[in-house]
């Protein structure tokens, strides 16, 4: 099991196996929600994710027409967001080693002006094409 939690500990979750992929996102929304030059997110099938405690402390915010952001209503930590079949996990909330590292960067064209892009990780100006294989 891989565990994670928010800053204050009011929310905790676990993954039954390592996430499928981890990405860096340079879009303005991810920069603002993370307070950093990019957001780092791990992705896993919804059936491999479980709230341990504090699901009632998850506050949700619709940041765009097709995207919800989740955070702890006590400490403000960005927390996992459940979609139809996937969970997007802010990697900084993982308490254990997820066993993977970032494989791609998205929205490179929206990067912060001070950010230097890591050329060792595949980059896309928007989302990767459908045929992209991690």
Secondary structure as UniProt FT lines:
FT   STRAND          2..5
FT   STRAND          12..15
FT   STRAND          21..25
FT   HELIX           28..34
FT   STRAND          39..45
FT   HELIX           46..48
FT   STRAND          49..53
FT   HELIX           55..57
FT   STRAND          58..64
FT   TURN            65..66
FT   STRAND          67..72
FT   TURN            73..75
FT   STRAND          81..82
FT   STRAND          86..90
FT   HELIX           91..93
FT   STRAND          104..106
FT   HELIX           108..110
FT   TURN            113..114
FT   TURN            119..120
FT   STRAND          122..123
FT   TURN            130..131
//
